[in-house]
Amino acid sequence: SRRQQNQNNNHNLQISRHMAGHNKWSKIKRKKAANDVARARDHTKAARAIEVASRSCQGDMADISLQSAVAAARAVQLPKERIEKAIERGANPNAKDELSVIRRYDGMVPGSNGKVAVIIETLTENKNRTAANVRHLVTKIGGELLPTGANDWLFEHVGVVCVSRNKHTNEEENAFGEPVDEDELLECALDGGATDVDFGADEDEDTSNAEDDNIDNPIVIKCETSGLLRLVQSLKTDGYVSSQFDNQWLVRSDDNKVILNEEGSDKFEKFLDSMDE
């Protein structure tokens, strides 16, 4: 009958709505689980970096390296209690604690049309296990490990400091004040050992949104790796805000950069994700 048919249609519609809702919820749960895994991984790396920095200075918060590690941890929202515990563990290590060391690996991995050079740095307490894991992940995607230093001709190891375009006001912690004077900053950076200062934005470019500029378009200053902490301290003394600073591997020349297509980019991103794990 027509009534029975309408009831069946309504029943099928309810099932369809239920299944659609179920599928949407499943996607949300999977995305949330992936985000939780990534967050946990970032927190573990940040806590370990704090512990290593704290161990080298016995937990002295005046140490620039420890300040950098703590700032990076706050950027990934590592809870305050975990930050404090990591500092304490580093400052007062147990006799059984193994010392974490930085290990470097050079290699080539597949790209869109050829190979992509990579330099992998790891922080590990077991160098043999880490070496085996790195080799496995590189060869798994068709790459190969090279002797350490093989990719030095493609990359330069430099200290990089990102400086906010506006100084912070004293009234509010996150409030931005007047724009920095480029000439004064340049003089301060050079006195602190800088080898290059990149102001980025053109003079006639709209920089009215100070907050976005400080976050997305900072002034980038380079220096020798051995002079990074001296440069950061010099900038800090003159009142400049260093939002991020560390030693990085940068491509020496734009001619050596590789553009990946969508497939190659996805594959390379998965490789990077596997290295983070």
Secondary structure, DSSP 8 states (H G I E B T S, - for coil): -HHHHHHHHHHHHHHHHHHHHHHHHHHHHHHHHHHHHHHHHHHHHHHHHHHHHHHHHTT-TT-HHHHHHHHHHHHTT--HHHHHHHHHHHHS--TT----EEEEEEEEEE-SSSEEEEEEEEEES-HHHHHHHHHHHHHHTT-EEE-TTTTTTTEEEEEEEEE-SEEE-SSSTT-EEEE--HHHHHHHHHHTTEEEEE--S-TTS----HHHHHHHS-EEEEE-GGGHHHHHHHHHHTT--EEEEEEEEEES-GGG-----HHHHHHHHHHHHHHH-
